[in-house]
Amino acid sequence: MPIGFELIGFQYGEGDLIGLAQAYSSGLPDRPLPELNTGKNDFPFEDICVQGINYFITQAGWHSYKQFLKDANGQNIEPAAYQRFFEQQTQKFAQANQHSVQACE
C-alpha cells in the first residue's frame, strides 16, 4: 500500500524543506528503477527539461479537470478510463511539443 507524507514550511523556506527531504531520502535503501515500456513513437522523457515536465503536468491536470471533474457531480472516475485519458494526453503532448521541450537552453 503506497504511503506518503507532505512537508510544509514557512514562506521562502524551500531550502529547509529540500534539506529535510534530502536527509530523509538519503537514509532510505536504494530501490531499483522500474522498467518502462516505450511505444514506437515515444521520445525519451528523461531528455525533457524541468520546465517541459512542469508544463506537461499542468496541461494534463487542466485537461483531466475539464473532462472528469468539472461536471462530475460527485461521480466516481473509473481508473481504466482515466488511464486511457492520461495515455492520450501524453501522446498528444509528445507530438505537439517534441521539439520545444527537449531543449530548454
Summary of the structure (lengths in Angstrom):
residues: 105
radius of gyration: 17.5
end to end distance: 39.5
largest distance: 45.3
contacts: 176
relative contact order: 0.13
helix: 52%
strand: 0%
